[in-house]
């Protein structure tokens, strides 16, 4: 892996991890009644998490669209395409 690919891949991994963290938080808010009691403004918290997920999804999509062939190995690239098709 060259330096360019390394930086692109590490950025991709960072944004995927951030997105997944917010997805998991959102799932807790939506499926755990205790979370509602701990957050009196749960609706606002849920909207914030959705916005964070959308932000990181957009960044990941941009990285893939512009640099996917330079950072993803073939197996990872195929998995990403499957994920994108599942969303549509």
C-alpha positions as CSV (number, residue, x, y, z in Angstrom):
1,X,0.0,0.0,0.0
2,X,1.5,3.3,-1.0
3,X,1.1,6.6,1.0
4,X,-1.8,7.9,-1.0
5,X,-3.7,4.7,-0.7
6,X,-2.9,4.5,3.0
7,X,-4.3,8.0,3.7
8,X,-7.4,7.4,1.6
9,X,-8.0,4.0,3.3
10,X,-7.5,5.4,6.8
11,X,-9.9,8.3,6.1
12,X,-12.5,5.9,4.7
13,X,-12.1,3.7,7.8
14,X,-12.5,6.7,10.1
15,X,-15.7,7.9,8.5
16,X,-17.2,4.4,8.4
17,X,-16.4,4.0,12.1
18,X,-18.0,7.4,12.9
19,X,-21.1,6.6,10.9
20,X,-21.4,3.2,12.6
21,X,-21.1,4.7,16.0
22,X,-24.0,7.1,15.3
23,X,-26.1,4.2,13.8
24,X,-25.6,2.2,16.9
25,X,-26.6,5.2,19.1
26,X,-29.7,5.7,17.0
27,X,-30.6,2.0,17.4
28,X,-30.3,2.3,21.2
29,X,-32.6,5.4,21.2
30,X,-35.1,3.7,19.0
31,X,-35.2,0.3,20.7
32,X,-34.4,0.9,24.4
33,X,-37.1,2.5,26.5
34,X,-34.5,3.4,29.2
35,X,-32.8,5.7,26.6
36,X,-36.1,7.7,26.4
37,X,-36.1,8.3,30.2
38,X,-32.5,9.4,30.2
39,X,-33.0,11.9,27.3
40,X,-36.0,14.1,27.9
41,X,-35.7,15.6,24.3
42,X,-35.4,12.2,22.6
43,X,-37.0,13.4,19.4
44,X,-34.3,16.0,19.0
45,X,-31.6,13.5,19.9
46,X,-32.9,11.1,17.2
47,X,-33.0,13.8,14.6
48,X,-29.4,14.7,15.4
49,X,-28.2,11.1,15.1
50,X,-30.0,10.8,11.7
51,X,-28.2,14.0,10.5
52,X,-24.9,12.6,11.7
53,X,-25.5,9.3,9.9
54,X,-26.4,11.2,6.7
55,X,-23.3,13.4,7.0
56,X,-20.9,10.4,7.2
57,X,-22.8,8.5,4.6
58,X,-22.3,11.4,2.2
59,X,-18.6,11.6,3.0
60,X,-18.1,7.9,2.5
61,X,-20.0,8.0,-0.8
62,X,-17.8,10.9,-2.0
63,X,-14.6,9.0,-1.1
64,X,-15.9,5.9,-2.9
65,X,-17.1,7.9,-6.0
66,X,-13.8,9.9,-6.3
67,X,-11.2,7.5,-5.0
68,X,-12.7,4.1,-4.6
69,X,-10.5,2.5,-7.2
70,X,-7.4,3.9,-5.4
71,X,-8.2,2.8,-1.9
72,X,-10.5,-0.2,-1.8
73,X,-9.3,-3.7,-2.7
74,X,-11.6,-5.7,-5.0
75,X,-13.4,-7.5,-2.2
76,X,-14.2,-4.3,-0.2
77,X,-15.3,-2.5,-3.4
78,X,-17.7,-5.3,-4.2
79,X,-19.1,-5.2,-0.6
80,X,-19.6,-1.4,-0.8
81,X,-21.5,-1.8,-4.1
82,X,-23.8,-4.4,-2.6
83,X,-24.5,-2.1,0.4
84,X,-25.3,0.8,-2.0
85,X,-27.6,-1.3,-4.0
86,X,-29.4,-2.5,-0.9
87,X,-30.1,1.1,0.1
88,X,-31.7,1.8,-3.3
